[in-house]
């Protein structure tokens, strides 16, 4: 497994990047979010961001990449991601 983290200032770009149809991506797990579509997620994150406008870079995006031969299920990926977040 490889991990790559980026810090940024805009939610729109990272959400569009991760949920573009050409990537055939899906949300495996979320915690405390009501939306699961691009526009809803952007609105939610921007609303939360408004709670503390002094933070200049509120976006933390981490990609966890697995080798195809690992053959990991979506449930296992979600479990690994949750454990990663607990330790981050």
N, C-alpha and C positions, 0 to 999 in steps of 0.2 A: 504494500500500500504506500502511495505517495501522497503527501499533503502539501497544499500550496495556499498561503493566506495573503490576501490583499486588503488594504485599508483604503476607504474612499469616502467621498462626500455626497454621492448621489445614489439613492435607492433605485431610481428608474432604470438606469443602465444595467445594474447587476441583476435586477429582476427580469428585464427583457432578455439579457444574455442567457440566463439560466432556464428560462421558460419558452424560448423560441421553438416553434414547431419543428424546424429542421433538425433539432437535436433530439426530438422524441423524448423529452425529459418529463419527469413527473415529481410531485412532492411526495416524499416517502413518510415524512413526519413533520408536524409543526406543534408548537406549544404556545397556546394563548392567542392564536390568530383566528379570526372569524372567516377570512377570505382564503381562497385558493386559486384565484385568477389574477392575472397581471395587474389590472386596474385597481382591484380591491386591495391587493397587497401593497401596492405603491401608496394608496391613500392611507392605509393603516400605519405603515412605517413613517410616512411624512407626518401624520398626526402625533405619533409617539415622539418623533424628532422634535416637534414643536414644544414639547414639555421642557426641553432644555436646549434652547437655541445657541448656547455658548459652546456646544460641542461642534468643532469644525469638520471632523471626519467621523461620522457616526456609523459608517458601513464597515462591517467586518465580514468578509467573504472568504470562506475556506472551502477548497475543493479537495475531496478525498478520492483518489483514483486507484482502482483495483485492476490487476492484470486479468485479461479475459480467462486465462486458465485457472484463476482463483474460483470462478463459477459461484459467486456469492449471491444469495437471494436478496430481494429487496428488504425483507424483514431483518436479515443479518446486517445489511448496509445501514439501516436505520439504527440498529442497536449499537453498531460501531461508532456511528456519528454522535449518538447521545453520550456514549462514554467519552469520546473525544471532547465534547463540549463541557462535560463535568470537570475535566482536568485542565481545560484551557483557561 
